[in-house]
Amino acid sequence: MWSHTLMGRGYVEDELKTYSFQHLYEYLDCRAAGQQATKNMLAQLALLHVSKTFYNKACRGDVPSSHGFLIGPTGCGKTYMIRLMAQAIKCPLIEIAAPSLTKEGYVGASLSDHLKYHASTYSPEELNKAIIFIDEYDKICLGNGGVSGWNMELQYSCLKSMEGGDIAMPAARNVSLEGHVNTRGMLFILGGNFNDVVEELENPKTIGFHSTDKPPPDIMHKLLIKAGVLKEIVGRTSLVGRVSAFTRKDLRKAFMLADYGIYAKYQRMCRTCYGYELNLTETEINAIIQKCEQKDLGARGLQSSLDEYLMDTLKVHGRIERHKIDYYWSQGDLR
């Protein structure tokens, strides 16, 4: 199912040979800790995306994309898992911070401007099947007493692209993209903290169900509309998922993940660069996890906690020959 390759310049990621729900789920599961429900959702979105892209192209079909919504606190893997999903199905990923968006015609970058910017990077075929991840979407939803006029126009701009609008591509950036690119084949995933939604889900009696594990799908959609997401956008997001805050057990699993955890990556780096075997004791690992937990940054705090802990080790063992660096630097590739 997997192909493993080791090359002189570094570790090459595995590649899927078959796209199936199980294969896509396992691809995510062996690279990211916890969040099983979210992995299920992303595996389904990925499978639907490649299936619709193939069907519409090969059979001249007209099946619209199935978009997604992902809510939950920062540092719990939303962006990371979406990057893995795009990597698994070999689709371009365009990440956009919602607060940076402006309306069409205003100073700044609108959604279509972001897509135009990537016109020089991707071919028309690649751009047509791109995954667009708009993070911090809750920041353009909440206004005084609801959705403000400015935020509403930003959301309508997103809605137009989700529905399959044409975007004129500047010929100066890429001659092959003259004319228009239609966003109908693109997969949009909207993400954000949505603290009010999470709070209501954690107090289920206030919204009419008794289990926080699997709330009815219609409840999630209703809460998003209540939080200020346009009803039309909610209607075009087929799947809504929620990531949970990392527990200490989750942080430990993310840290110790075989091959893909930050600990395994640092072990390979120390072995390759310094000829040093990095082997932490249980006490040291627990101290790093505890320090990360105190920072309250989720999994993002693991690397900084490890860096801080390794300062004394690097003072002794951190040595790499300059000619190695100079060689790869001259090649324009430090992987």
N, C-alpha and C positions, 0 to 999 in steps of 0.2 A: 504493500500500500504506500510505503514511503520510499523515497530515494535519498540516501545519505551520501554526502560527498565531502571529503576533506581535501583542501588545496593548499599549496604553499603559502598563499597570502592570507589565509584565514578560513573561518568556518562558513560554509555555504548552507543556507536554509533548505529544509526539506521541501519537496514539491509534491502536490497531489497529482496522481495519475487518473483518478476517477472522482467526479463530483457526485456525491450522494450526501444525504442528510447526516448519516453516521460518520462518514469520512470528514465532513466539514466540522462536525461537532468535536470529533477527536482531535482535529487539527488545532482547534481553539483550546480544548481541554488540557492538552499536554504543554501548552505554552502560557496559560493564564490560570491563576488560582481562584477557586470558588466560583460564584456567580453562575451556577448551573442553568438557572432559568434564562438568564441573558444569553448564554451560549446557545441554548436551544433556539431562541428567537433569532439570533444572528445567523445561525446555520440555516434556518428556514428562509430568511431574507436572501442569503447568499445563493441558495439553491434556486429560489424563484427568479432571482436576477439573472443568473446564467441561463436558466431555462427559457425565460422570456426573450432574452437577447438572441439566443440561438433560434428559437421558433419564429420570432418576428423577422429575422434576417433570412433564414433558410426557407421559410414557408410563406413569406410575405404576410405574416400575421399582424395583428394590431392589438395585442394584449398590453394594457398599460402597466407601468411599474407598480410594485407594492412597496410603499414607503414605510418607515419606522420611526418610533419615538422612544428615546431612552432617557429615563430620569434617575436621579440619585446624586449623592454627595460627591464632591471632588476627591480624586485620589483613589477611586475604587475600580478603575480600569475601563471606563467607557471608551475613551479615545484609543487606548491600547488594543482593546478587543476589536474595535472597528478597523484599526490598521491591520490586525491579523487577518480579519475577514477579507479585506481588499487584497492582501498578499496571497491568501489561499486561492482566490479565484482570478488572480492576475488582472485586477481592474484598477485604473487610476483612482487615487483618493485625493479629493480636494477638501481641505479643512478650512472652515471659515468661522471666525468668532462673530456671533450675531451682533454684539455691541459695536463692531467696526463697520457694519453695513450702513449705507445711506440710501436715500431714495434716488430713483433715476433722475439724472440731470443736476444733482446737487454735488458740491465739492466732497470728494471722498471716493469710496468704492462701493458701488451697488453690487448686487448679486451677479448681474450680467457682466460687470466689470471684472469680477473675480474669475469668471469663466473665460472671458476674453484674455485675461492675463496668462492663463494656462494654454492658450491656443498655440503658442510657440513651443510648448513642451510635448504635447500629445498629438498624435495623428487624429483625423476626423473620426475614424472607427473607434479609437481608444476613448476620445472625449465623449462620444455618444453613449458609451456604456459606463461612464465614470460614476463613482460613488461620491456624493456631496454630503459631507458631515458639517452641519451647522450647530456649533456648540454654544452654550450659554444662551439658549433660545429664550429662557425665562426672562432674560434681561430686556427683551423687546416685547414682552407680553404684559408686564405689570405697569399700570398707570394710576393716576389718581382716581380711585373708584372704578377702575376697569382698564380698558385699553385706550391709551391716548390716541389722538389723531395721527401723530407721527408714527407711533409704533404700529398702528393699524395699517398704514400705507406700506411700511416695511414688510409686514406679514403678507399683504396682498401681492407684493412683489415676489415673495417666496412662493406664494400660491400659484402665480402665473407660471413660474418655472416648473413647479411640481406637476402642473396640468399638461405641460408639454409645449411651452412657448418657443418661438424662434428667436435666436440671438444672432445678430449680425457680427461676423468675425472680421477684424481688420486685416486687409490683405498685406499690409506692411509687415505684420508679425509672422505670417505664415501663408505663403501664396496658395498652398493646397487647401486652405480653409476659407477662401473667398466665398462670400455669400452668407449662408445661415447654417447654424447647427441647431437642431431641435432637441430640447431637453426631455422629450417623451421617454427615451430609453434610459435616462439617468435614474439612479437610486438615491433618494434623499433620506437622510437620517437626521432627525432633530434631537438635540440633547440639552440637558440643563439640570440644575439642582432641584428646582421646583419644590422648595421646602414646604410650602403649604400643602401640596399634594401628598408628599411623603408623610407629613404630620397627620393628615386625615386618614391615610391608609393605616397608620399605626394606632389609630383610635377608631376601629371599625364600627363601633356601635353608633357613632354619629352619622354614618352614611349607610346604615342598613344592612351590614353583613357581619359575620362573626368570626372570620378567619383572616389574618393578615398574610397568610402564606399564598393563597390563590384567590385574590379578589376577582369578582366577575369582570370580564373585559369591558362591559358598558360602564362600570363604575370608573375605571381609569380614564375613559374618554370623557365622561361627564366632569371629572375633576380637572382635567386639562382645560376644558372650555371655561370652567369656573375660574381657573387661574389666569385666564386672559388669552388663551390660544384661540385663534379664529376657528369657528365651527367648521368652516369649509376645509381648513387644513387638517383638523382632527378627522374629518370624514375621508381624507385621502391617506391617512396613516393606518395601514392595515394592522400592524402589530405594535403594541406598546409594552415596553419592558422596564423593569426597575432594578437598578443595582443597589446592593445593600452596603452599608458601612463595613469596613474590614474589622473583624475581631482579631485578637492576638493569634488565634489558631490560623486564620486566613493569612495574616502577615507572615507567619512562620512558613506556611506552605508556599507563598509567593517567593519568599527568600530562598527556600531550599529546592525549588522546582528543578528537576533534573534537566540538564542541558540549557534550559531557557531562563532559569532564575538568575538574579543578579549575583548570587554567590558562585554559581557554576561559571558564569561569564568572567568573573574576577579570577577564578581559579585558572581558567584557560589563559587569561591575559598574563598573570604572574608567571605561569609555567613557560609561556612563549617569550615574554620580554625579559624576565629576570632569571629564568631557570630555577624558580623557587616554587615549592609546593605549598600552596595556601590551604591549610587544614585547621579550621577553627574547632575549638572544643565546644561541648554543649553549653558550658557556662558562658563562653564568649558569644555564642549564637543567641542565647537568651538575653544577654546584655544588649546586643544590637537591636533585637526585637523590642525590648522594653524602651530603649531610647527612641526608636521609631514611633512607638505608641504614644510616648510623651509629647512628641512633636505634633501629633494630631493632623498629619498630612496624608494619611492613608498609605498606599504602597509607594507613593512618591518619596516618602521619607526613608525608605530602605537604603537607597544608594548613599545618601548623605550620611546616614548613621554608620554605614559600613566604611565610608571614606574617613570619617572621624576616628573610628576605632582602629583603622589600619595605619594611622600616622606613624607610630613607633616602628611598626613592621617595615614600612617603606623607607624609613631612615636607615635601616640596616641593609635591606635586600633590594631596594629600588635602584637598579642600575641597568641601563640599556646602552649598547654601543651606538655612537652617533652615526656610523656609516650605514647602519640598517635603516635609520630614520631618513638619512639623506637619499638613500636609494629609492625608497618608496615615495618620498616627497618629489623626487625628480620624475617619477612615473605618474604623478598626479593622483595617486591612489594609496591611502594609508590603511586600507583594510587588511 
